[in-house]
C-alpha cells in the first residue's frame, strides 16, 4: 500500500513519505496539513489535517499526530508516539518513542523528551470544562526530560532544567536545575552537576561552545 494523502496535504520538496502513511485524511472537513521541505514520514504514521509543520520534520514508525498542531523546524517524533491536537512545538525538538503529548501543551525550542514520557493535562478526568481546564503544560526552551517520566497538569518546567528518569512531576520546576524523584524535587543546579564518566567537566558544557 502506498501513502495516502488528499488535497488537504501540502508537502515540501525533497520529502520522503513511506508506505502506509496517511496525511490530511482526517477529519473530513477542515484546513490542510502543511509540511515543509526535506521531511521524512516513516511507515504507518497518521497525520491529521490542520497541522502546520516546518522543514526537516521526521517521524518514526506508527506515529499519530492529531489536528491543529503548530510544529517548528527540525522536529523529530519517535516511533509509536502520540501527539494530540492544538499543541505548540518549537524548533529543534526531539520527542522520543512511545511518548504521549496531550492537548494544549507548549514545548519551546531545543527541548529533548526521553522515551515513554507521559504528559497529563486534566486535574479531574473526565471534566465537562476540559477545554478550559487542560491549559497549559509548558516546557521552556532547553528542557530535557529523562525516560519514563510523568508530567502532571498545569506544570511548567523552567529553561534548561533536566528531569531525571522515572520522575513524577507534580509542581513547577525552576530554570537551570536538576530535579528528580516521586514527586520530583530540585536536587542541584545544572552548573553543579558532574559528568560521572569524565568526558566533560560538567554535563551540557558543550552547549556554550
C-alpha positions in Angstrom: 0.0 0.0 0.0 1.3 3.4 -0.9 1.0 6.6 1.2 -2.5 8.2 1.2 -3.0 11.9 1.1 -5.5 14.3 -0.4 -5.7 18.0 -1.3 -5.6 18.7 2.4 -1.9 17.7 2.5 0.8 20.0 1.2 4.3 18.6 1.4 7.5 20.4 0.6 10.3 19.4 -1.8 12.8 16.6 -1.2 10.5 14.8 1.2 10.3 11.1 1.8 6.8 9.7 2.6 6.9 6.0 3.1 4.2 3.3 2.7 1.1 3.0 4.9 1.2 6.7 5.7 -2.0 8.8 5.9 -1.8 12.6 5.8 -4.7 15.0 5.8 -7.3 12.3 5.5 -8.9 13.0 8.9 -11.1 14.8 9.9 -13.2 15.0 6.7 -13.6 18.8 7.0 -11.1 21.5 7.9 -7.9 23.1 6.7 -4.9 21.4 5.1 -1.9 20.0 6.8 1.2 21.8 5.5 4.6 20.1 5.9 7.9 21.9 4.9 10.8 20.7 2.9 13.1 17.7 3.5 10.6 15.7 5.6 10.8 12.0 6.4 7.5 10.5 7.3 8.1 6.8 8.1 5.6 4.0 7.5 2.3 3.6 9.4 2.3 7.3 10.6 -1.0 9.1 10.5 -1.1 12.9 10.4 -4.5 14.6 10.6 -5.5 17.7 8.8 -4.9 21.2 10.0 -1.3 20.9 11.1 1.4 23.4 10.2 4.8 21.7 10.3 8.2 23.2 9.4 11.2 21.9 7.5 13.3 18.8 8.2 10.4 17.1 10.1 10.8 13.4 10.9 8.6 10.7 12.3 9.4 7.2 13.4 7.1 4.4 12.5 3.5 4.4 13.7 3.3 8.0 14.9 -0.1 9.6 15.4 -0.4 13.4 15.1 -3.9 14.8 15.6 -5.2 18.1 14.1 -4.3 21.7 14.8 -0.7 21.4 15.9 1.9 24.0 15.1 5.3 22.4 14.8 8.6 24.1 14.1 11.7 23.2 12.0 14.0 20.2 12.6 11.5 18.3 14.9 11.7 14.6 15.3 8.9 12.4 16.8 9.9 8.8 17.6 8.0 5.6 16.8 4.6 4.9 18.3 4.4 8.4 20.0 1.0 10.2 20.1 0.7 14.0 19.7 -2.9 15.1 20.4 -4.4 18.3 19.0 -3.6 22.0 19.3 -0.1 21.8 20.7 2.8 24.3 20.0 6.1 22.6 19.4 9.2 24.8 18.7 12.3 24.3 16.7 14.9 21.6 17.2 12.7 19.4 19.4 13.3 15.7 19.9 10.4 13.6 21.2 11.5 10.0 21.6 9.5 6.8 21.1 6.3 5.8 23.0 5.6 9.3 24.3 2.2 10.8 24.9 1.6 14.5 24.3 -2.0 15.6 25.2 -3.8 18.7 24.0 -2.6 22.3 24.5 1.0 21.6 25.5 3.6 24.3 24.8 7.1 22.9 24.0 9.6 25.6 23.3 12.8 25.4 21.2 15.6 22.8 21.8 13.7 20.5 24.1 14.6 16.9 24.4 11.9 14.4 25.7 13.0 10.9 26.6 11.2 7.7 25.7 7.9 6.7 27.3 7.3 10.2 28.7 3.6 10.8 29.5 2.1 14.3 29.9 -1.3 14.6 31.7 -3.3 17.7 31.4 -6.6 17.2 33.3 -6.9 17.6 37.1 -10.1 15.6 37.4 -10.9 13.5 34.4 -13.4 13.4 32.8 -14.3 17.1 33.1 -17.0 19.0 31.2 -14.8 22.1 31.4 -11.9 20.2 29.8 -11.2 22.8 27.1 -10.6 25.4 29.8 -9.0 23.2 32.5 -6.4 21.5 30.4 -4.3 24.5 29.5 -1.2 24.5 29.7 1.7 22.2 30.5 4.8 24.2 29.4 8.4 23.1 28.7 10.6 26.2 28.4 13.5 26.3 26.0 16.3 23.8 26.5 14.4 21.5 28.9 15.5 17.8 28.9 13.2 15.0 30.2 14.6 11.6 31.1 12.9 8.4 30.1 9.6 7.1 31.7 8.8 10.5 33.2 5.2 11.5 34.1 4.4 15.3 33.9 1.2 16.4 35.7 -1.4 19.0 34.8 -0.5 22.7 34.7 3.2 22.2 35.3 5.8 24.5 33.9 9.4 23.3 33.6 11.9 26.2 33.5 14.6 26.9 30.9 17.4 24.3 30.6 16.2 22.2 33.5 16.8 18.4 33.5 14.2 16.0 34.9 15.7 12.6 35.9 14.4 9.3 34.6 11.3 7.8 36.2 10.2 11.0 37.9 6.7 12.2 38.6 6.5 16.0 38.2 3.5 17.5 40.1 4.7 21.1 40.6 6.6 23.8 38.6 10.3 23.3 38.3 12.5 26.4 38.2 15.0 27.0 35.4 18.6 25.7 35.3 18.2 22.8 37.8 18.3 19.0 38.0 15.1 17.6 39.6 14.1 14.0 40.1 12.0 11.7 42.3 8.4 11.0 43.1 7.3 13.7 43.5 10.2 15.4 41.7 12.2 17.9 43.7 15.2 20.1 43.0 18.5 18.3 43.7 21.0 20.9 42.4 21.7 23.5 39.8 22.8 22.4 36.3 26.2 24.1 37.0 26.7 21.8 40.0 26.2 18.6 38.0 29.2 16.4 37.3 29.9 14.2 34.3 30.4 10.8 36.0 32.3 9.2 33.2 34.7 12.1 32.9 34.2 13.1 29.3 33.3 16.7 30.3 33.8 18.9 33.3 30.1 19.0 33.6 27.1 17.9 31.5 25.9 20.3 28.8 29.1 22.4 28.8 29.2 21.9 25.0 26.1 24.0 24.6 28.0 27.1 25.5 30.8 26.5 23.0 
